[in-house]
Amino acid sequence: MATFKINGKNFATQSGTGEATIHSDVVFPAGHVLQVVSSVKKDTDSGTSSTYETITGTDQNGSGSVFSVVITPKQNNSYFFVNTMLHAGIGDAYTLAFGIQRDGTILDTTSGSTMEAMAMDYANSIANSVRNVNINYLDKNASATAGTSITYRPVIKRAIGNTWYINRISSNAEYTSLSTITVMEIAT
């Protein structure tokens, strides 16, 4: 085991396996990426709700039943940059709305409209399509506490009409893709 010091302060300890652990009293300057956590959804899901629904799946460790990322902050009051890439399909004319939740609460939406959302997709009489929907969002309001986990997850709803699908087209379950969610902790 070895301890690395910077300016006389313990910075990291390396174990016998070669992995290094950053000491909890180390504070990185604002803007530095402290960690990156990503989850991939390879299977499909579907739903019909006009209110936000979670997407089935797991977190980055294969745990749970909801497609998500669970991140444990390394510093207090960090920001979190959330990137989602979803492949969504639905039959015929439709409007789909997408959002990101932190611990079950939607991060942000538009206001004063019929269909509030962080991202939206609309198609007019285009059956059997799959659309790529990306949301990039800097969460400055997580009130992060080092060591206390935060869960981020994408959610989806439809205005009216058909069933929505994730990672497949509506007419054929053999045409599939994958979706991702990645979260970066940013020092403040």
C-alpha positions, 0 to 999 in steps of 0.5 A: 500500500502506498500513499500519495501526497500533494503539498504535504496532504494525503491525496490518494492511497493505492491498494495492493491491487493497484487501485487508488482511493481518493481521500475524502478531504481532497477538494478538486477545483471548480469545473473538474470532472470527479467521476462518470457513471453510465448505464445502458439499456439493451432490451425494450419497453413500452407504455401508454400513459399520458403522465411520466412513466419510468422505463424498465431496466436497471442501473449501471450495476444491474440493480433495480427494475428502472433504467437509471444511474445511481451516483454517489457524490465525492464532494458536497454541492457538486453539479451533475451533467446528465446526458440521455440518448433514447430511441423511441418509437410509436405508430402513426401521428404522435407526440412524445414528451421526455424528462429526467428525474432526480430521486423521483422529481422531474428536473425541469420543464417548460411552463404554460403549455399543454405538454410540458417537457424537457424534450419532445418528439412529434411525427405526423402520420409516420408509422413504424419509425424510431427517433433518437432523443437526446437530453443534455442537462446540467443539474445545479440544484442537487444539494449533493452530500458526499457519500449520499447516493442520487438516482437519475432516470429518464421518463416518458409520456405521450399526448394521445394515441398509440403505445410508445416503445423504447429501443424498437419500432412499433410494428416489429420487435426484431428491429431494436437499438439501445439507449444510454444515460450518463452522469458526470459529477462536476466540482463546484 
